[in-house]
Amino acid sequence: MTSFWCDGVREVSMNEICRRANVSKPGVYREFGNEDGLTEAAVELYRATVVASVLEVLAQDKPFSEILDSLLRWTTEPSAKPAGCLVAELRSAPGGLGPATAAKVSAVAEDMRRAYEQWFRRAQARGEVDATVSPALAAHFIDTQLTSVLLQMRLRTDPELVRAQARLAFRSLYPPVAGT
């Protein structure tokens, strides 16, 4: 998972994975069946660790702006985790994925969209976001914006610029200000 996340699935060969893990290629094939099985397992581990922690943040009963700030900090501030997002990277070029990996990536993306929609619905109920925006549309918008943030961070774009752009985009979800 870490090799794929840090270096990119298409940039790390099976031989390099075996070398880094100090395992034989036949052993990897026995365990995972093929490269698609290995990549699917890496995405599942990513889902169980990284995505699960993001889903926990989204499920918190906190103001919309506080959760959004947490997400933007987590996605843009330097830390021990690699830049970007393994799932976002795989979603950006789905044609080269095996069927098991493609299905797993789609399932993770759908989990995230559902969580964004629920988060937005809670914020609407509290009057924190625009009541005229459909939660489904908002979920797709949030997914698109956060995926953009993650891909920009993978490209080493200035984090302050990325956060400023994201905050500008997310303004469209807040209620209109009277008299403007």
Residue, then its C-alpha position, 0 to 999 in steps of 0.5 A: m500500500t505504501s509503495f503504491w501510495c508514495d510512488g504510484v501504482r503504475e510506477v512500481s513494478m511487481n519485482e520492486i514490490c517483491r524486493r521492498a517486501n523481501v518476498s518472492k514473486p511466486g509467494v505474492y502470486r500465491e497470496f494475491g493471485n495476480e497483480d490485480g489481487l495485490t492492488e485490490a488488497a492494497v486499496e482494501l488496506y487503504r480503505a480500512t486505515v486511511v479512508a476509515s479515519v476520514l469517515e470518522v471525521l465526517a461522521q462527527d457531530k460538529p459544525f460543517s466549517e469545522i469538519l471542512d477545516s479538519l479535512l483541508r488541514w489533513t489533506t494539505e499539511p505536511s505529515a508522515k503520510p504520503a502526499g495525495c491519496l491512493v484512491a484519488e490517483l487510481r480514480s484519475a486513470p481508471g483504464g489501467l486497473g484490473p477488474a477487482t481493483a476497479a470495483k474496490v476503488s468504485a466502492v471506496a469512492e461510493d462510501m465517501r460520496r455517501a458520507y459527504e452526503q450525510w455530512f451535508r444533510r446534517a449541516q443543512a438541518r442545522g442551517e449551516v449550508d445552502a438549503t437549496v443545494s441537493p445533498a447528492l449534488a453537494a456530495h459530488f461537488i465535495d468529492t470533486q473538490l477534495t479529489s482536486v486538493l489531493l491530486q494537487m498535493r501529490l503534484r507538490t502544489d503550494p499547500e497554502l494555494v491549494r487551501a485558498q482555492a478549496r476554501l473559495a470553491f467551498r464558499s458556494l455551499y454556504p447560504p447566500v448572504a442577504g443583500t448580496 
